[in-house]
Amino acid sequence: MNNINEIRKEYMNNPPLGYSKEDIYEMSDEEILRIYDSMSESVKRIEYKCRSCGYICHIPEHMVIKFDEMFGDTSFPPKFSCSKCPIGTMYPIYYKGVRGNTFKFGE
């Protein structure tokens, strides 16, 4: 799938996690391609799990690393709000931070 209109149509029918049909409709071609690249199977992903509801998602490693570089802490891994429940926080199941610390879910 390399035609931008095909990609947009696919994402309109099945929006990626965190996006609505309206978001996809209003995005520029460049933004659609950025999402497509980040969702490519060749992109390494970090598995995250919500401590409240147990929902699991896979976040592109480059996004986790960027967040870790900007806001990371040696005591806590990069964490994200859960998109499935209103109170949940997503933690990595396993992640080696940019400062060398290893984090495992539940520890």
Secondary structure, 3 states (H helix, E strand, C coil): CCCHHHHHHHHHHCCCCCCCHHHHHHCCHHHHHHHHHHCCCCCCEEEEEECCCCCEEEEEHHHHHHHHHHHCCCCCCCCEECCCCCCCEEEECEEECCCCCEEECCC
